[in-house]
Amino acid sequence: MSFYSSRNSGQRYFMGLLMICTFAGLLFAQPRPDEVTHTIAVCVINSTNAKPLKNVSVALHSEAGPFLKNSAGKFIVGVTNKVGEVTLLLPSPLPEKIRISCAGGETCQLGQCSSSETFRTAEVLKTGMVAENKCTAPKREYGASPKPGELVIFVKPYTRWQCAMQEIP
């Protein structure tokens, strides 16, 4: 009987310690009240049919070209969900302009139709922005208006055949 009671008290002690550590981690992980955080939602759209693309890796770049990093020193990247959207936490201080690059998805390669542009960070945060679809025909226009903090970009998925033809010297 004493074996089981000591085992339960050990489990209770461990669970209590785990809850305290979790609470402390959440408390200290929160941004300071004087530290303002900004996020943008990047929506990746197929340029030929105006449908969102899922499982696309999206990276945030500075205007000069290198990848942007967060406060922990990690690259700011994410993967689009089933509605083609990924939310990225912007670095502090805010860059004046940003660029977006995309890769992957459910195709062998993505043609960049609008992600080579630079976007004014303040404008994206204030009103949202739909980038120009620069890909050749057939191309479709994106009909919805962007929300504040939303950036809509276009990419063109290549077929496996198109990718194979590019591999041949």
N, C-alpha and C positions, 0 to 999 in steps of 0.2 A: 504494500500500500504506500509506503513512504517513497518507493522508487517512482511511482506514477505521479505523486504530488510534487516531487522535486522536478520532475520532467515538465509538468504543466507550469510551474512557477518560472522555469527557465525559458519556456516558450513565451510566457506573458512578458517577461523582462525583455526578451529579444524583440517582440512585436512592439512594445512600448518604445524601445530605443529606435527601432526602424521608423515609427511614426514621428518621433521627435526630429530625427535626421531629415525625413522627407519634408516636414513643415519648415524646418530651418533652411533647407535648400530652396524651397519655393519662396520663402521670405526674402532671402538674399539674391535670388535670381531675378527678382522684379526690378525694372528700371527705377532709378532714383526719381523723385517727383520733379526735380529740375532738369532731368534728362528726357527730352522729347524723342520718341521713336516714330519713324515713318515707314510705312510699307507700301509697296505697289503690287497690284495684281496684273500679271502679264498673261494675256489671252492669246494663244497660238492658233491661227486659223489657216486652213487649207486654202491656198489662193485659187484653186480651180473650181471648188464647189462651196466655198464659204462655210465649211463645217469645222468645228473645233477638232484639234488633234490631241490625243492622249499619249502619255508616256514619252513626252518630248523633254529632253534636258535643256534647261534654260539657264544661261549664265549672264551675270551683270558685269559690264565693263565701264571703265572711265572713258571720257571723250578721247583721251590720248591713246587708248588701246588696251592697257593691261587689265586683267581681271580685278574687280573690286573685292576687298576683303572686309569681313565684319570685325568687331572689336576683339574677337578671339584669334584673329589672324587667319581665319578660314575663308576660302572663296565663297562668294555669294552665288549659290546655284540652287536649283530645285527642279522637280519633275512635274509636268502638267498632270492634272487629274482627269477623270472621265469627261469633264466638260471643257477640257483644254486650257485650264487656268492653273497658275501657280502664284503663290504670294511670296514675295521676297522682302526681307527686312533691309532697308537702306542703311548704308554706313553713316556714321556721324564723324565729322561734319558732312552735311549733304553735298554731293558733287553738283556742280552747276548743270552738267549734261551727262547723260548716260547712253550706253549702247547695249543692245541685247544680242546674244548669239544663241542659236538653237542647234541641237544634234539629236539623232536617234529617232524615237518614235517607233511606229510599227512599219518602218520602211528601211531600206538600206542606206538612204541618204536624203537629206533635205536641202532643197535649193533655197537660199535666203532671198526672199522677195522684198523685204522691207527692214530687215534687222541690221543692215549696214548703216542705217541712218543714225544720227544722234538725236536725242530727245531732251528737251529742257525739263529738268526734274521738277521745278516749281509748277510748270504748266501741267505736267502729268498729275501731280498731287492735287492741284486746284480744280481742274476741269476734266481730267482724263484725256486720252488721245488715241485716235485711230491712225496708224501709219499708212502711208501710201502703198498700194499694191503694185509693185513695179514689174511683176512677172508678165511674160507674154501670154497671148491668148491660149486657151480660154481662161479668162479671169473673171471673178465675181466680186462684186462690191459687198462690203460688210454693212448690213442694214441697221444695226442697233447703234444707239448713241452710247459713248463710253461714260462710265461713272467716274467721279473724282477718285484719283488713285489707280485708275485702270489704264493699261497700255495694251492696245490690240495690234498684233503684228501678223504678217503673212509669210508663209513658207510654202514651197512646192515639193510634195513628196515625189521622189523618183520611183519608178517601177523597178523590179528586179532586172528586167531586160535592159533598161536604160543604164543601170549600174554595171551590168555585165559588159555592155558595149563600151563603157568608159574604161574598163580594165584592160581591154585589148590594145596592145601597142600599135 
